[in-house]
Amino acid sequence: MNAINRQMTLRRYPDGMPRAEDFQVIEGAVPDIGEGEVLARAIYLTVDPYIRVHISPSMSVGYAPTTPLGAPIPGEAVLEVVRSRHPEFREGDLVAGFGGWQDYCALKGEGLRKLDRGLAPLSAHLGSLGMPGLTAYAGMTKLAEAEAGQTVLVSAALGGVGAVAGQLARIKGCRVVGVSSSAAKCRWAVEELGYDACLDRTAPDFRDQVAAACPDGIDVDFENAGGEVFWAAFANMKAYGRVIVCGLISDYNADAPPPGPDQSPNLLRTIALKRVVMKGLMVADFWDLRPRFLQEVGGMIRDGRFKSREFIVEGIENAGLAMIDMLEGRNFGKTVVRVAEDPLL
Ligand SMILES: NC(=O)c1ccc[n+]([C@@H]2O[C@H](COP(=O)([O-])OP(=O)(O)OC[C@H]3O[C@@H](n4cnc5c(N)ncnc54)[C@H](OP(=O)(O)O)[C@@H]3O)[C@@H](O)[C@H]2O)c1
């Protein structure tokens, strides 16, 4: 094959918030495939917060080992099979798999999932119908114990996880309060996603706004942010409330602990006095929920009860910038990068 394989790699590890110069596109060969593998061409690449963990040696954890400099940045992608040596895949199949930020990848057939062309736009398979959506579905159906009439607060309210968590809570009959970072994003959360209210976390009186929007307290804090957003929510938890600790994006670019006194006594005192329960959420515990999740959330997207919108950035050369924009909250919905023509458009 004569094609060139463009790969978005790291030139150096970011120090704090990544910068455009930390990334570089290099050109490599299209890989060969062995028995049981497919060669796939990327159509959409995901830009997820967990990728930030992969590109920083000091943050390396078991599920996200550090990416070597010069190697394609890891992440899931929507792909088209261009050659197959696996009995279950044929040229032209549309699949999702961990191809990384590059045009072509060789993947074992076992690591791929075939995509239903009729369910939703292809890009949704990295967002509402992908890993972020499954995370929200697992948190809301297995951990949150939210009931109709209860108040659910969702941070990063428009994103891959938040938009699904918020809409599932709304459909359940909860009062749903979103948190985002601008008036325009908050308006979209209310008008398009059906949040009852959405608060701008950058407002100087944000804490007061949380108290005013949740006059009876918060039953479920679906926590995607951490930091100031978490503390504002936590101060308003209702007795027996649940905090679903999904993500702490406010901390992902921090190079030092926050200044000020140790907050753990405040945390533990409130947990005890209000009998608040904190539950950690890791999507890896819930892969087996995927068929039910696709049926339920996919069905609601198809019949129009559920909105799914991706923030589509064009071109692999812009993948690093797209990640910076996502970390700084400039994305309107789940970020994906389109690197080739979408055959379904
Ligand atoms: N536990 C798991 O298994 C699992 C799986 C997937 C994702 N997650 C976590 O879920 C969270 C959301 O992920 P996602 O994929 O849905 O991302 P996303 O919401 O599509 O994009 C990230 C959003 O985070 C918000 N944000 C950025 N900096 C922030 C800050 N300093 N304080 C508060 N909010 C900030 C911004 O939203 P606004 O501008 O709207 O505030 C930004 O748009 C992340 O923390 C991620 O790590 C966890």
The ligand as an SDF file (V2000), in Angstrom:
LIG
                    3D

 48 52  0  0  0  0  0  0  0  0999 V2000
  -14.3190    7.0220   35.7900 N   0  0  0  0  0  0  0  0  0  0  0  0
  -14.3110    6.6570   34.5250 C   0  0  0  0  0  0  0  0  0  0  0  0
  -14.2910    5.4730   34.1770 O   0  0  0  0  0  0  0  0  0  0  0  0
  -14.3480    7.7510   33.4830 C   0  0  0  0  0  0  0  0  0  0  0  0
  -14.5850    7.4770   32.1260 C   0  0  0  0  0  0  0  0  0  0  0  0
  -14.6670    8.5350   31.2350 C   0  0  0  0  0  0  0  0  0  0  0  0
  -14.4790    9.8400   31.6710 C   0  0  0  0  0  0  0  0  0  0  0  0
  -14.2290   10.0620   32.9890 N   0  0  0  0  0  0  0  0  0  0  0  0
  -14.0810   11.4300   33.5030 C   0  0  0  0  0  0  0  0  0  0  0  0
  -15.2910   12.1280   33.2690 O   0  0  0  0  0  0  0  0  0  0  0  0
  -15.0200   13.5120   33.1450 C   0  0  0  0  0  0  0  0  0  0  0  0
  -15.6780   14.0450   31.8790 C   0  0  0  0  0  0  0  0  0  0  0  0
  -15.0890   13.4060   30.7510 O   0  0  0  0  0  0  0  0  0  0  0  0
  -15.6490   13.6570   29.2670 P   0  0  0  0  0  0  0  0  0  0  0  0
  -15.0080   12.6760   28.3860 O   0  0  0  0  0  0  0  0  0  0  0  0
  -17.1260   13.7240   29.3250 O   0  0  0  0  0  0  0  0  0  0  0  0
  -15.0440   15.0960   28.9230 O   0  0  0  0  0  0  0  0  0  0  0  0
  -15.8190   16.3590   28.3490 P   0  0  0  0  0  0  0  0  0  0  0  0
  -16.8410   16.7470   29.3650 O   0  0  0  0  0  0  0  0  0  0  0  0
  -16.2750   16.0680   26.9720 O   0  0  0  0  0  0  0  0  0  0  0  0
  -14.6940   17.4940   28.2700 O   0  0  0  0  0  0  0  0  0  0  0  0
  -14.0840   17.9440   29.4290 C   0  0  0  0  0  0  0  0  0  0  0  0
  -14.8690   19.0880   30.1120 C   0  0  0  0  0  0  0  0  0  0  0  0
  -14.3960   19.2430   31.4420 O   0  0  0  0  0  0  0  0  0  0  0  0
  -14.7040   20.5400   31.9010 C   0  0  0  0  0  0  0  0  0  0  0  0
  -13.5400   21.1320   32.5620 N   0  0  0  0  0  0  0  0  0  0  0  0
  -12.3240   21.4000   32.0490 C   0  0  0  0  0  0  0  0  0  0  0  0
  -11.5240   21.9520   32.9850 N   0  0  0  0  0  0  0  0  0  0  0  0
  -12.2480   22.0510   34.1100 C   0  0  0  0  0  0  0  0  0  0  0  0
  -11.9930   22.5730   35.4140 C   0  0  0  0  0  0  0  0  0  0  0  0
  -10.8020   23.0760   35.7540 N   0  0  0  0  0  0  0  0  0  0  0  0
  -12.9830   22.5180   36.3320 N   0  0  0  0  0  0  0  0  0  0  0  0
  -14.1910   22.0060   36.0040 C   0  0  0  0  0  0  0  0  0  0  0  0
  -14.4940   21.4870   34.7850 N   0  0  0  0  0  0  0  0  0  0  0  0
  -13.5350   21.5200   33.8480 C   0  0  0  0  0  0  0  0  0  0  0  0
  -15.0870   21.3690   30.6550 C   0  0  0  0  0  0  0  0  0  0  0  0
  -16.5110   21.4540   30.6580 O   0  0  0  0  0  0  0  0  0  0  0  0
  -17.2930   22.8200   30.9690 P   0  0  0  0  0  0  0  0  0  0  0  0
  -16.6540   23.8490   30.1110 O   0  0  0  0  0  0  0  0  0  0  0  0
  -18.6730   22.4620   30.5410 O   0  0  0  0  0  0  0  0  0  0  0  0
  -17.1680   23.0630   32.4390 O   0  0  0  0  0  0  0  0  0  0  0  0
  -14.6610   20.4640   29.5060 C   0  0  0  0  0  0  0  0  0  0  0  0
  -15.4350   20.6650   28.3570 O   0  0  0  0  0  0  0  0  0  0  0  0
  -13.5090   13.6720   33.1810 C   0  0  0  0  0  0  0  0  0  0  0  0
  -13.1130   14.0210   34.4840 O   0  0  0  0  0  0  0  0  0  0  0  0
  -13.0180   12.2820   32.8370 C   0  0  0  0  0  0  0  0  0  0  0  0
  -11.7290   12.0190   33.3240 O   0  0  0  0  0  0  0  0  0  0  0  0
  -14.1590    9.0590   33.8900 C   0  0  0  0  0  0  0  0  0  0  0  0
  1  2  1  0
  2  3  2  0
  2  4  1  0
  4  5  1  0
  4 48  2  0
  5  6  2  0
  6  7  1  0
  7  8  2  0
  8  9  1  0
  8 48  1  0
  9 10  1  0
  9 46  1  0
 10 11  1  0
 11 12  1  0
 11 44  1  0
 12 13  1  0
 13 14  1  0
 14 15  2  0
 14 16  1  0
 14 17  1  0
 17 18  1  0
 18 19  2  0
 18 20  1  0
 18 21  1  0
 21 22  1  0
 22 23  1  0
 23 24  1  0
 23 42  1  0
 24 25  1  0
 25 26  1  0
 25 36  1  0
 26 27  1  0
 26 35  1  0
 27 28  2  0
 28 29  1  0
 29 30  1  0
 29 35  2  0
 30 31  1  0
 30 32  2  0
 32 33  1  0
 33 34  2  0
 34 35  1  0
 36 37  1  0
 36 42  1  0
 37 38  1  0
 38 39  2  0
 38 40  1  0
 38 41  1  0
 42 43  1  0
 44 45  1  0
 44 46  1  0
 46 47  1  0
M  CHG  2   8   1  16  -1
M  END
$$$$
